[in-house]
Amino acid sequence: MNKTKILMPKTKSKKIDLDAKKAHHLFYQMLLIRKFEDKAAEEYTKAKIRGFLHLYIGEEAVAVGVIQSLTDEDNILCTYREHGHALARGLDAGAIMAEMYGKQEGCSRGRGGSMHLFDKSKNFFGGNAIVAGHLPMSVGMALASKKQKKNNITCCFFGEGAAAEGEFHEAMNLAALWKVPVLFVCENNLYAMGTAIRYTHSMQELEKKGAGYGVESSAVNGMNLMDVINAANEAVQKVRDNGKPYLLVCNTYRFRAHSMFDAELYRDKKEVEEWKKRDPIPEFQELLLKQKMITEKEIKEIEKQVDTEIQKAIDFAEAGTWEPIEQLTKFVYSEKETK
């Protein structure tokens, strides 16, 4: 089996330009995402979670690194692999788990499930099941913000599979033409659903696609949190300053299969193990220890805090209620009377 290769930008960050409190919070967020996803996989095997389930394990540095650069007023749209983004945005872990359980206490009242997390109070317009379907939506949101003279931006996460779709090119073209404040973040994990990037993109350095539309672009090592933070901060600032779109490509890797249904026959297990050596969580932990910004005791305390949060999420989901059958058509048909 041929291995998929990519020219990974070299890690630049050797020093943490963060205060200890924020560094600890970012470490907590990545660990929360990892353990939440591990628990979600476990609950799926128990049939507590049904339908499709796409895990974010391995890609934590991208969501955490990019979202920390955004304000509460900024809009966020994601793919159906969006649990990590939701947690990084601050959605309650219990509300997310309840949603995946199908309980009405979930963030989408149990109607969206794993692929359709949503929380208007967080400006999190969440998961979209149609590949690349949310890219034009992000352009529309950014255009609305521009017309309303708001000082926010729209951040759109998508995978390299979406970058092979027509909507990607349409969205990039319109965003550039209309000069709207949208940050396109491509999470390039090399395999889309199960087809290696070398079979789907004639130009595998995806950041070069932006030049065709006059969109400033860059690529970053998506397995290194500090690199992502630095690249995201710079990209976001440029979008805010000039009101124009920007394409940030984060080269990353998912450690698990595409979904829980995926037999994962398309990539070599040795390749996966090699990528696990670049795990962003222990890498950031080691950097924190080296810079004396965290102690072993504090790491254990954060791990305990995360475990407690995960258990609370499970308990909340288990105690949740099913939506009554009488409400089956609620939100489906308009309840407004017509004359």
HELIX and SHEET records of a PDB file:
HELIX    1   1 ALA A   20  THR A   45  1                                  26    
HELIX    2   2 GLU A   60  ILE A   67  1                                   8    
HELIX    3   3 HIS A   83  ARG A   89  1                                   7    
HELIX    4   4 ALA A   93  TYR A  101  1                                   9    
HELIX    5   5 GLY A  113  MET A  115  5                                   3    
HELIX    6   6 LYS A  120  LYS A  122  5                                   3    
HELIX    7   7 HIS A  134  LYS A  147  1                                  14    
HELIX    8   8 ALA A  162  ALA A  164  5                                   3    
HELIX    9   9 GLY A  166  TRP A  178  1                                  13    
HELIX   10  10 ILE A  197  TYR A  199  5                                   3    
HELIX   11  11 LEU A  206  TYR A  213  5                                   8    
HELIX   12  12 LEU A  225  ASN A  242  1                                  18    
HELIX   13  13 LYS A  269  LYS A  276  1                                   8    
HELIX   14  14 PRO A  280  LYS A  290  1                                  11    
HELIX   15  15 GLU A  296  ALA A  319  1                                  24    
HELIX   16  16 ILE A  325  GLN A  327  5                                   3    
SHEET    1   A 5 ASN A  75  LEU A  77  0                                        
SHEET    2   A 5 THR A 154  GLY A 159  1                                        
SHEET    3   A 5 VAL A 182  ASN A 188  1                                        
SHEET    4   A 5 TYR A 246  ASN A 251  1                                        
SHEET    5   A 5 GLU A 216  ASN A 221  1                                        
END                                                                             
